[in-house]
Amino acid sequence: MCDSSYDAVVIGGGFYGSVIAAYLARQRGLRKVLLVERESELLQRASYNNQARVHNGYHYPRSFTTAYRSRVNLPKFVSDWPGAVEQSFTKLYAIARRNSKVTSKQFERFCRNIGADIYPAESDLFKLFEPRLIESVFHVQEYAFDSTLLADWAVKTLKAAGVYILYRSRVSSISKTSDQNLPLRVRVESGRSDLIDISCRYVFNCTYSGLNQFGGDHSGVRTSLKQEITEMALMQMPAPLDKLGITVMDGPFFSMMPFPSRGLHTLSHVRYTPHLNWVDERGVDPYAKLDQYPKVSRFDRMVRDVARYVPSMMSARYIDSLFEVKTVLVKSEGDDGRPILFERSNQYPGFYSVLGGKIDNVYDVIEMLETEQFVSSPQ
């Protein structure tokens, strides 16, 4: 049974919540940190059900800030989690001849501007593509991550840091108290019927798609959010594509990336990966919508379109699909940027909402936290 008071409660045991909880306990000296996770293990939702890509900026030619931050953060991520990073594949970015929002020359210039390595692919790799549809193909430096190994790291690190984890639990409401030392009350539903009221100094809302889904007086984040139900198809690639990651730029195109935790590849397509979208609002539970959604795969449409550009894709074998809710900032849809959301509540001092669009954004969150003042409870 957990205690009734903590310095900080972190809601959401994905990668961001786990890193923040460890940071508060290890770097900021908070003695009592609680992590509340609705699943039975850490990193089971969006941290797992994604493309597993460690970005190096190439994906964002229309958002220099997002691209540059990825370029800066990638070497940090590789250094901090080397065992979870898969580097033993060749990553290619191809520029389509038609309907692309960037040309080859623009893409090369963009990569030089952010300092990202790029050079033309060899002729045998270029031959994998349909030349009537592809203008150029480039070698780039981009990696994949194994979320199961990141989850192992999280469990060990949080235990060593003394962070208490409450699994199979969800926060139902947040309210203010009259205690200046413990000004926030978090109500937790644990198990089928247990209700736990926890008082704390700080709350970190790292629930990703659930940022606006608490009861009580909390009115949610000020930033407009969009929710999408998305599908990542898991494919077994034919031999010519097995050791490759491929992204065709930039517009209504696709990516295929190694997915280390399953030994497969994810296949995503700008047209077919998003199944359903809506503007986020309080009371519309994204996870309930996902549970109710008929998860009929569109892998066949993805494969048919991709094979026009990469003919050997017709020999790929469909294995499974990862359906998840993806949350994006409405203001970033125009340039496809993926900045972090880091909001301090105007209502509740000590309450923070955090949303990251990519795994490497976690360093941007830590930079923001470095500017905050935190006080630990007396021993």
Residue pairs with C-beta under 8 A, 6 or more apart in sequence:
2 34
2 164
2 166
2 196
2 198
3 32
3 164
3 198
4 196
4 197
4 198
4 199
5 32
5 182
5 198
5 199
5 200
5 377
6 32
6 33
6 34
6 164
6 198
6 199
6 200
6 201
7 24
7 30
7 31
7 32
7 33
7 200
7 201
7 202
7 374
7 376
7 377
8 21
8 24
8 30
8 32
8 33
8 34
8 200
8 201
8 202
8 203
8 204
8 374
9 33
9 34
9 35
9 36
9 171
9 184
9 186
9 198
9 200
9 202
9 203
9 204
10 17
10 20
10 21
10 24
10 33
10 34
10 35
10 36
10 203
10 204
10 206
11 17
11 36
11 171
11 186
11 203
11 204
11 205
11 206
11 207
12 36
12 37
12 205
12 206
12 207
12 208
12 210
13 35
13 36
13 37
13 39
13 42
13 43
13 44
13 154
13 165
13 167
14 42
14 43
14 45
14 46
14 47
14 206
14 208
15 43
15 47
15 147
15 150
15 154
15 359
15 362
16 47
16 206
16 208
16 354
16 356
16 362
16 365
17 35
17 37
17 204
17 206
18 35
18 42
18 43
18 154
18 157
18 158
19 154
19 362
19 365
19 366
20 204
20 206
20 354
20 365
20 369
21 33
21 35
21 158
21 161
21 163
21 204
22 154
22 157
22 158
22 161
22 163
23 366
23 369
24 30
24 33
24 202
24 204
24 374
25 31
25 33
25 158
25 161
25 162
25 163
26 161
28 369
28 374
29 374
29 376
30 202
30 374
30 376
31 162
31 376
31 377
31 379
32 164
32 376
32 377
33 161
33 162
33 163
33 164
34 163
34 164
34 165
34 166
34 198
34 200
35 158
35 163
35 164
35 165
35 166
36 166
36 169
36 170
36 171
36 186
36 188
37 165
37 166
37 167
37 168
37 169
38 168
38 169
38 170
39 45
39 167
39 168
40 167
40 168
41 151
41 167
42 151
42 154
42 155
42 165
43 147
43 148
43 150
43 151
43 154
44 151
45 208
45 324
46 208
46 209
46 324
46 325
46 326
46 327
47 147
47 150
47 151
47 359
48 147
48 148
48 151
48 261
48 322
49 232
49 322
49 323
49 324
50 147
50 232
50 266
50 322
50 324
51 232
51 255
51 257
51 259
51 266
51 268
52 144
52 145
52 146
52 147
52 257
52 258
52 259
52 260
52 261
52 266
53 59
53 142
53 143
53 144
53 145
53 245
53 255
53 257
53 358
54 74
54 77
54 78
54 85
54 142
54 143
54 144
54 145
54 359
54 360
55 70
55 74
55 142
55 358
55 360
56 70
56 71
56 74
56 116
56 140
56 141
56 142
56 143
57 66
57 67
57 68
57 69
57 70
57 71
57 74
57 111
57 114
57 116
58 67
58 93
58 111
58 116
58 118
58 140
58 142
58 247
59 67
59 70
59 247
60 66
60 67
60 70
60 335
60 336
60 337
60 338
61 67
61 101
61 102
61 106
61 107
61 110
61 249
61 250
62 101
62 102
62 250
62 335
62 336
62 337
63 332
63 335
63 336
63 337
63 338
64 110
64 113
64 114
65 337
65 339
66 336
66 337
66 338
66 339
66 357
67 110
67 114
67 116
68 114
69 360
69 361
69 364
70 358
70 360
71 114
71 115
71 116
72 363
73 360
73 361
73 362
73 363
73 364
74 141
74 142
74 143
74 360
76 360
76 363
77 85
77 145
77 359
77 360
77 363
78 85
78 87
78 143
81 145
81 149
81 150
81 153
83 149
83 153
84 145
84 146
84 147
84 149
84 150
84 153
85 143
85 144
85 145
85 146
86 143
86 144
86 145
86 146
86 258
86 260
87 143
88 243
89 144
89 243
89 244
89 245
89 258
90 125
90 139
90 243
90 244
90 245
91 139
91 140
91 141
91 142
91 143
91 244
91 245
91 246
91 247
92 121
92 125
92 137
92 138
92 139
92 140
92 244
92 245
92 246
92 247
93 107
93 118
93 137
93 138
93 140
93 246
93 247
93 248
93 249
94 129
94 134
94 135
94 136
94 137
94 138
94 246
94 247
94 248
94 249
94 309
95 102
95 103
95 104
95 107
95 134
95 135
95 136
95 137
95 138
95 248
95 249
95 250
96 133
96 134
96 135
96 248
96 249
96 251
96 253
96 309
97 132
97 133
97 134
97 135
98 133
99 251
99 252
100 135
100 249
100 250
100 251
100 253
101 249
101 250
101 251
102 110
102 249
102 250
103 135
104 135
104 136
107 118
107 138
107 249
107 250
108 118
108 138
111 117
111 118
111 138
111 140
112 118
116 140
116 141
117 139
117 140
117 141
118 138
118 139
118 140
119 138
119 139
120 136
120 137
120 138
120 139
121 137
121 138
121 139
125 137
125 244
126 134
126 137
128 240
128 241
128 244
128 310
128 311
128 312
129 137
129 309
129 310
130 308
130 309
130 310
130 311
133 308
133 309
134 248
134 309
142 245
144 245
144 257
144 258
144 259
144 260
145 260
145 359
146 260
146 261
147 261
148 261
149 260
149 261
158 165
166 188
166 190
168 190
168 191
169 188
169 189
169 190
169 191
169 196
170 188
170 189
171 186
171 187
171 188
171 189
171 207
171 214
172 187
172 188
172 189
172 214
172 215
173 186
173 187
173 214
173 215
173 216
173 218
174 184
174 185
174 186
174 187
174 203
174 214
174 215
174 216
174 217
174 218
174 348
174 351
175 184
175 185
175 187
175 216
175 217
175 218
176 183
176 184
176 185
176 217
176 347
176 348
177 183
177 184
177 185
177 199
179 199
181 201
181 377
182 199
182 200
182 201
183 201
183 348
183 349
183 350
184 199
184 200
184 201
184 202
184 203
184 348
184 350
184 351
185 197
185 198
185 199
185 200
186 197
186 198
186 199
186 200
186 203
187 195
187 196
187 197
187 198
187 215
187 216
188 195
188 196
188 197
188 198
189 195
190 196
200 350
201 350
201 374
201 375
201 377
202 350
202 351
202 352
202 374
203 348
203 350
203 351
203 352
204 352
204 354
205 211
205 214
205 351
205 352
205 353
205 354
206 354
207 213
208 325
208 327
208 355
209 227
209 280
209 286
209 287
209 325
209 326
209 327
210 285
210 286
210 287
211 220
211 221
211 225
211 280
211 327
211 341
211 353
211 355
212 220
212 221
212 225
212 280
212 281
212 282
213 282
213 283
213 285
213 286
214 220
217 347
218 345
218 347
218 348
218 351
219 282
219 347
220 282
221 341
221 343
221 353
221 355
222 343
222 346
223 329
223 330
223 331
223 341
223 343
224 279
224 280
224 329
224 330
224 331
225 279
225 280
225 327
225 328
225 329
225 330
225 355
226 277
226 278
226 279
226 280
226 327
226 328
226 329
226 330
226 333
227 277
227 278
227 279
227 280
227 286
227 289
227 325
227 326
227 327
228 274
228 275
228 276
228 277
228 325
228 326
228 327
228 328
229 274
229 275
229 276
229 277
229 289
229 290
229 293
229 323
229 324
229 325
229 326
230 268
230 273
230 274
230 275
230 323
230 324
230 325
230 326
231 268
231 272
231 273
231 275
231 295
231 297
231 298
231 299
231 321
231 322
231 323
232 266
232 267
232 268
232 273
232 321
232 322
232 324
233 266
233 267
233 268
233 297
233 298
233 299
233 302
233 318
233 320
233 321
234 259
234 262
234 264
234 265
234 266
234 267
234 318
234 319
234 320
234 321
234 322
235 256
235 264
235 265
235 266
235 267
235 299
235 303
235 316
235 317
235 318
235 319
236 264
236 265
236 316
236 317
236 319
237 244
237 256
237 264
237 265
237 316
238 312
238 313
238 315
238 316
240 312
241 256
241 265
241 310
241 312
241 313
241 316
244 256
245 255
245 256
245 257
245 258
245 265
246 255
246 256
246 310
247 253
247 254
247 255
247 256
248 254
248 255
248 309
251 270
252 270
252 271
253 269
253 270
253 309
254 267
254 268
254 269
254 270
254 302
254 305
254 306
254 309
255 266
255 267
255 268
256 265
256 266
256 267
256 268
256 306
256 313
257 265
257 266
258 264
258 265
259 265
259 266
262 319
262 320
264 319
264 320
265 316
266 322
267 299
267 302
267 303
267 306
267 316
268 302
269 298
269 301
269 302
269 305
269 306
271 301
271 305
272 298
272 301
272 302
272 305
273 298
273 302
274 326
275 293
275 298
275 323
276 289
276 293
278 284
278 289
279 330
280 286
280 327
286 325
286 327
287 325
289 325
290 323
290 324
290 325
293 323
295 321
295 323
297 318
297 321
299 318
299 321
300 318
303 313
303 314
303 316
303 318
306 313
307 313
307 314
327 355
328 338
328 357
329 339
329 341
329 355
329 357
332 338
332 339
332 357
338 357
338 358
338 361
339 357
339 361
339 364
340 354
340 355
340 356
340 357
340 361
340 364
340 365
340 368
341 353
341 354
341 355
341 356
342 352
342 353
342 354
342 364
342 365
342 368
343 352
343 353
343 354
344 351
344 352
345 351
345 352
345 353
354 365
356 362
356 364
356 365
